[in-house]
Amino acid sequence: MKDLASIINLEQYPINDLKEFAAGCNSKLNEHGSIVLPDFIRKYALQKMRKEAEEKKHLAYFCDQTHSVYLSTKDPDYPENHPRNRQVISTKGCITDDQVSEKSPLRVLYNSKEFREFLSVVLDESTLCSYKDPLSSINIHYHETGQELGWHFDNSSFAITLMIQSAESGGQVEYVKQLRNSEKGDMNFEGVGKVLDGITTPVQLEQSEGSLVLFKGRDTIHRVTPNRGKRDRILVVLAYNTKPGISLSEDARLTFYGRIN
């Protein structure tokens, strides 16, 4: 599948229309912090993506992690049960960029100049570059029964994902918009504590199979609830950097992938 039109529903989503369509997506993303484009991927391309993910699941690195909402080491200046240090659980499997076929529609989409130009406008970024390391650019994530992503803020300013296969139940993205201001160093421990204690009711992000989701999660706390069904939840992360020649750190690669190359 070398033709972008065979992958993207261009009739519904004219990504080459940068002045109107892409600019409109940019406005919605800035207003809401997320944008969901249902049926962005054509059914046949989606089937190909799902088939590859299922066939290569045996290659996935599965890990269980405990971490703080802030994805940083514990701060001894705060108690263990303080929102700054409280631990949550994230569990998933992942296959890496070097395990994705060169002929995969995922790779055609990821490498597409038109797709990157569209994303650049929507994300307010002048350029989007692949990661230098061989693992981090395209990742396929698997959540089996009971697996989840705990509450957290992202370190990156944006995330780009494709829903390949939904869970039968559970596996729901939940978020509370703009809960902190990282640029000003405001971590909003009180607000985070209310989320962790279940006092604050989060918003649910609706994403059906074939959806493209763009999400700004640096200051928006979010999680994926446990997969309660028997079917795997499969999500693709398309990761770009705003500068060329950047690799994910070796520590991060060991944590997420179980190897550095």
C-alpha positions as CSV (number, residue, x, y, z in Angstrom):
1,M,0.0,0.0,0.0
2,K,2.1,2.8,-1.3
3,D,-0.7,5.2,-2.2
4,L,-1.7,7.5,0.7
5,A,-5.3,7.7,-0.7
6,S,-5.6,3.9,-0.1
7,I,-4.8,4.5,3.6
8,I,-6.5,7.8,4.5
9,N,-10.2,8.7,4.0
10,L,-9.2,11.8,2.0
11,E,-12.8,12.5,0.9
12,Q,-13.7,13.2,4.6
13,Y,-10.3,14.4,5.7
14,P,-8.6,16.5,2.9
15,I,-5.2,16.8,4.7
16,N,-3.7,18.6,1.8
17,D,-6.0,21.5,2.4
18,L,-3.7,23.2,4.9
19,K,-5.4,26.7,4.9
20,E,-8.9,25.5,5.8
21,F,-9.1,21.9,6.9
22,A,-5.7,21.7,8.8
23,A,-6.1,25.2,10.2
24,G,-9.6,24.3,11.4
25,C,-8.2,21.2,13.2
26,N,-5.5,23.4,14.7
27,S,-8.2,25.7,16.2
28,K,-10.1,22.7,17.6
29,L,-6.9,21.2,19.1
30,N,-6.0,24.5,20.8
31,E,-9.5,24.9,22.2
32,H,-10.1,21.4,23.4
33,G,-6.6,20.0,24.0
34,S,-7.5,17.0,21.8
35,I,-9.0,16.2,18.4
36,V,-10.5,12.9,17.2
37,L,-10.9,12.1,13.5
38,P,-13.1,9.0,13.3
39,D,-12.7,6.7,10.3
40,F,-9.5,8.5,9.3
41,I,-8.0,5.1,8.2
42,R,-9.8,3.3,5.4
43,K,-11.2,-0.2,6.4
44,Y,-8.9,-2.2,4.2
45,A,-5.8,-0.4,5.5
46,L,-7.1,-0.8,9.0
47,Q,-7.4,-4.5,8.5
48,K,-3.8,-4.7,7.2
49,M,-2.6,-2.8,10.3
50,R,-4.5,-5.0,12.6
51,K,-3.3,-8.2,10.9
52,E,0.3,-7.1,11.2
53,A,-0.2,-6.2,14.9
54,E,-1.7,-9.6,15.6
55,E,1.0,-11.5,13.7
56,K,3.8,-9.7,15.5
57,K,2.4,-9.6,19.0
58,H,4.8,-12.4,20.0
59,L,7.6,-9.9,19.6
60,A,6.1,-7.5,22.1
61,Y,7.9,-6.5,25.2
62,F,5.5,-6.5,28.1
63,C,6.2,-4.6,31.3
64,D,4.5,-3.6,34.6
65,Q,5.6,-0.3,35.9
66,T,4.8,1.9,38.9
67,H,5.3,5.6,38.6
68,S,4.1,9.0,39.8
69,V,1.7,11.1,37.9
70,Y,4.6,13.3,37.0
71,L,6.7,10.5,35.6
72,S,9.6,11.5,37.8
73,T,11.5,9.9,40.7
74,K,10.2,10.3,44.2
75,D,10.8,13.6,46.0
76,P,12.0,13.0,49.6
77,D,10.6,16.5,50.6
78,Y,7.1,15.1,50.3
79,P,5.5,12.1,52.1
80,E,5.0,8.8,50.3
81,N,1.2,9.3,50.0
82,H,1.5,12.9,48.7
83,P,0.2,13.4,45.1
84,R,3.8,14.3,44.2
85,N,5.0,10.8,45.1
86,R,1.9,8.6,45.0
87,Q,2.4,5.6,42.7
88,V,0.1,4.3,40.0
89,I,0.4,1.3,37.8
90,S,0.9,1.1,34.0
91,T,1.0,-2.2,32.2
92,K,1.3,-2.8,28.4
93,G,3.1,-4.6,25.6
94,C,4.9,-2.9,22.8
95,I,6.6,-3.6,19.5
96,T,9.1,-1.1,18.2
97,D,9.8,0.7,14.9
98,D,12.4,-1.8,13.7
99,Q,9.7,-4.6,14.0
100,V,7.2,-2.8,11.8
101,S,7.4,-4.0,8.2
102,E,8.8,-1.7,5.5
103,K,5.7,-2.4,3.5
104,S,3.3,-1.7,6.3
105,P,0.7,1.0,5.7
106,L,1.8,2.4,9.1
107,R,5.2,3.2,7.7
108,V,3.8,4.7,4.5
109,L,1.6,6.9,6.6
110,Y,4.3,7.9,9.0
111,N,6.8,8.7,6.3
112,S,4.4,10.6,4.1
113,K,5.4,14.2,3.4
114,E,1.7,15.2,3.1
115,F,0.8,13.7,6.4
116,R,3.7,15.4,8.2
117,E,2.8,18.8,6.7
118,F,-0.8,18.3,7.9
119,L,0.4,17.5,11.4
120,S,2.8,20.4,11.4
121,V,0.0,22.8,10.8
122,V,-2.4,21.2,13.3
123,L,0.3,21.0,16.0
124,D,1.8,24.5,15.4
125,E,5.2,22.9,14.7
126,S,7.6,24.1,12.0
127,T,9.0,20.6,11.4
128,L,8.4,17.0,12.5
129,C,11.3,14.5,12.4
130,S,11.7,10.8,12.9
131,Y,13.6,9.6,16.0
132,K,17.2,8.8,15.3
133,D,17.2,5.6,17.3
134,P,15.7,2.5,15.6
135,L,12.9,1.9,18.2
136,S,10.9,4.9,19.0
137,S,9.2,6.3,15.8
138,I,6.4,3.8,15.4
139,N,5.2,1.8,18.3
140,I,2.3,-0.7,18.5
141,H,0.9,-1.0,22.0
142,Y,-1.1,-3.9,23.4
143,H,-3.4,-3.9,26.5
144,E,-4.5,-7.4,27.4
145,T,-7.2,-8.1,29.9
146,G,-6.6,-6.1,33.1
147,Q,-3.9,-4.0,31.7
148,E,-4.1,-0.2,31.9
149,L,-2.1,3.1,31.9
150,G,-2.2,4.9,35.2
151,W,-2.8,8.6,35.6
152,H,0.0,10.8,34.2
153,F,1.1,13.9,32.5
154,D,3.1,13.5,29.3
155,N,6.7,14.7,29.0
156,S,6.1,15.6,25.3
157,S,3.9,18.4,24.2
158,F,1.8,16.3,21.9
159,A,0.8,12.7,21.1
160,I,-0.4,11.2,17.8
161,T,-2.2,7.8,18.0
162,L,-4.3,5.5,15.8
163,M,-6.9,3.2,17.4
164,I,-6.4,-0.2,15.6
165,Q,-8.6,-2.4,17.8
166,S,-10.9,-1.4,20.7
167,A,-11.3,-3.4,23.9
168,E,-14.6,-5.2,24.3
169,S,-15.1,-3.2,27.5
170,G,-12.9,-0.8,29.5
171,G,-9.7,0.6,27.9
172,Q,-11.2,4.1,28.0
173,V,-9.1,7.2,27.8
174,E,-10.1,9.6,30.6
175,Y,-8.6,13.1,31.2
176,V,-8.9,16.3,33.1
177,K,-7.9,19.2,30.9
178,Q,-5.2,21.7,31.9
179,L,-4.7,20.5,35.4
180,R,-1.2,22.0,35.8
181,N,0.9,24.7,34.3
182,S,4.3,23.1,33.6
183,E,5.8,26.2,32.1
184,K,5.2,28.2,35.3
185,G,6.2,25.2,37.5
186,D,2.7,24.9,38.9
187,M,2.1,21.2,39.6
188,N,-1.3,21.6,41.3
189,F,-0.9,18.9,43.9
190,E,-4.3,19.6,45.3
191,G,-6.0,19.1,41.9
192,V,-4.0,16.0,41.2
193,G,-4.9,14.6,44.6
194,K,-8.6,15.0,43.9
195,V,-8.2,13.1,40.6
196,L,-6.3,10.3,42.3
197,D,-8.9,10.1,45.0
198,G,-11.8,9.9,42.5
199,I,-13.3,13.2,43.7
200,T,-12.9,14.9,40.3
201,T,-14.9,13.4,37.4
202,P,-12.8,13.1,34.3
203,V,-13.9,13.5,30.7
204,Q,-13.9,10.4,28.5
205,L,-12.3,10.6,25.1
206,E,-14.3,8.7,22.5
207,Q,-12.2,7.0,19.8
208,S,-13.5,4.3,17.6
209,E,-11.4,1.9,15.5
210,G,-9.7,3.7,12.6
211,S,-9.6,7.0,14.5
212,L,-6.6,9.4,14.4
213,V,-6.2,11.2,17.8
214,L,-4.1,14.2,18.5
215,F,-3.7,15.0,22.2
216,K,-1.9,17.6,24.2
217,G,-1.1,15.8,27.4
218,R,1.8,17.8,29.0
219,D,-0.6,19.7,31.3
220,T,-3.7,17.5,30.9
221,I,-3.7,14.5,33.3
222,H,-5.0,11.3,31.6
223,R,-5.1,7.6,31.9
224,V,-6.4,4.5,30.1
225,T,-8.7,2.4,32.3
226,P,-8.2,-1.3,32.6
227,N,-9.2,-3.5,29.7
228,R,-12.1,-5.5,31.0
229,G,-12.7,-7.6,28.0
230,K,-11.0,-10.6,26.4
231,R,-10.0,-8.8,23.2
232,D,-6.7,-6.9,23.1
233,R,-6.8,-3.1,22.9
234,I,-4.3,-2.2,20.2
235,L,-3.1,1.3,19.7
236,V,-0.4,2.7,17.4
237,V,1.8,5.7,18.6
238,L,3.3,7.8,15.8
239,A,6.1,9.6,17.5
240,Y,7.9,12.6,16.0
241,N,10.4,15.0,17.3
242,T,10.6,18.7,16.6
243,K,14.3,18.6,16.0
244,P,16.4,16.2,13.8
245,G,18.9,13.7,15.2
246,I,17.1,13.1,18.5
247,S,17.0,9.7,20.2
248,L,14.8,8.6,23.1
249,S,17.2,8.2,26.1
250,E,18.7,4.8,26.7
251,D,17.0,4.7,30.1
252,A,13.6,5.3,28.5
253,R,14.3,2.7,25.9
254,L,15.2,0.1,28.4
255,T,12.1,0.9,30.4
256,F,9.6,0.9,27.5
257,Y,11.2,-1.6,25.1
258,G,13.5,-3.8,27.3
259,R,16.5,-2.9,25.0
260,I,18.3,0.1,23.6
261,N,18.7,-1.0,19.9
